[in-house]
Amino acid sequence: MQSRSISKASEIAQQCTCFNRRKATRAITLIYDRELQPCGLRATQFLLLAEIRVSAPITIKPLARKMLMHRTALARNLQLLARKGLIKIEPGHDRRERMIRLTIRGQKSLNRADPFWQHAQRKVAKHFGKKQLNHFRSELSELTLKFNIKAT
């Protein structure tokens, strides 16, 4: 009985798309985190700053949708960036709304981190190969659209 359950668990670990995608994501995220470490940013923080730069001013709900993040997780990440002085969270049009924008310090931090992010990009591309990496990104984007997932 126990060998059957071990065999089943092994099968799940080998064949589960979610499990294997999450492992790959963690491995890739580690590359970016290590490269961005000299800037004092993690990959998620860098990507949030980049999206805020493109979309600002933006409120939490649309930012959560764009980043495909749960609003509470996003709010925690935003508070950390605000404490570092990289973003400003201000009242919006009504009391419930909060507008998010980069500060000058956040802009400088994003600019300073860009070469490190570029290096991480090259590192990942080297492991995949350019053609395979482009295909991989395309497949991930297509999957996201097909599932029509929305953050909550």
N, C-alpha and C positions, 0 to 999 in steps of 0.2 A: 504494500500500500504506500509506504513512504517513498520507494523508488519511483512509483508512478507520479506522485505529487512533485518530486524533484524533476522528473522528466517533463512534466507539464509546465513547471515554472521555468525550466530551461527553454522550452519551446516558446513560451510567452516572451522571455527576454530577447530571444533571437528574432522573433517574427513581429513583435509589437511595433507598429509604426510610431506611435507616440513615444514609447520608451527610447527607441533608437534615435528619433529626431531630437528628443530632449538631451540625450547624451552628446550628440553632435553639436547642438546649440551651446551646451556648456563648454565643450572643447573650443569652439570658435570664440565664444565670449571670453574665455581665459586668455586667448591670444590678444584680443583687443584690450582687455583690462590690463594685461602686463605692459603692452606698448603705451597705453595712456597713463600709466602709473606716474611717470615723472611730472605730469601736468596736474596730478591730484584729482583726476576724473576717472570714473568707471565708464564702460561702454554705454550703459543705459543713460548715464548723466550726459555724456557727450551727445548722444542721439536726441535726447530731450532738448538740450540747448540748441541743436541744429534745427529741430522742428519748430521751436519757439521763434528762432531767428527768422525762419521762412514765413511763419503764420501770424506773428504778433501784430497787434494785440489779439490774444485768443483766450477763451475761457476754458475751464477744466473739462467740461463735457465734450466739446469738439476736439480738444487735444487728446482726450482719452480715446475717442473714436479713431482718430488718425494713428495713434500709437498702438491701438488695439490693447489697451490696458484697462484694468478695473479702476474706477475713479478713486477708490480709497488708496490703492497702491500708488497711483499717480500722485495723489495729494501728498503722501509720505515722501516721495521722491522730490516733489516740488518744494516742500518745506525744507529739505536738506539743501537744495540749491539756493533757496532764499536765505537760509542761515549763513551760507558761504558768500552771500552778496552777489550771486551770479544772475539772479532773476528778481524781479519785483512783482509781488502779488498785490493788486490794488482793487478796491471796490469797483464793481461794474455799474451797469445802468440801473440795476435794482440791488437790494441788499443781499440777495442770495448769490449773486454773480460775482466772480472774482476774475479780473483781467490779469493776464500773465504777459510779461515782456522781459527781454534781456536787459540787464544793466550794462553800463560801459565795462565794468569788470567782467561780466559774463561774456560780452563780445570779445574782449581781449583774451579771456580764457579759451574760448572756442577757436579763435585765430591761432593761439599758441599750441593748442592740441592738434590742429589740423595735420601738420607734418607727421605726428605720431600715429594718427588715424590712417594716413596715407600709407605709412610703413606697415601697419597691421593689414591693410587691404592687400598690399603686395605680397605679404607673407602668406595670407590665405590663398591668394591667386596662385602662388608658387606651388602650394600643396595640391590644388585642384587642377591647375592648368586653366588658361584663360577661356577656352571654348567650353569646357565642362562647367566652370564657375558661372559663366553667362547662362548656360542651360539650367543650372541649379537655381539661380536667382529667378529666372523666368518661371520655372516650375513652382517655386514657392509662392510667387506672386499670383500665379494662376490658381493654385490651391486656395489661397486666402480669398480670392474673389469668388471661386466656385462655392465655398462653404458659406459665404456671405455672413461671416462672423462679425458681431458687433460687441464692443466692450460694454460692460454694465457698470 
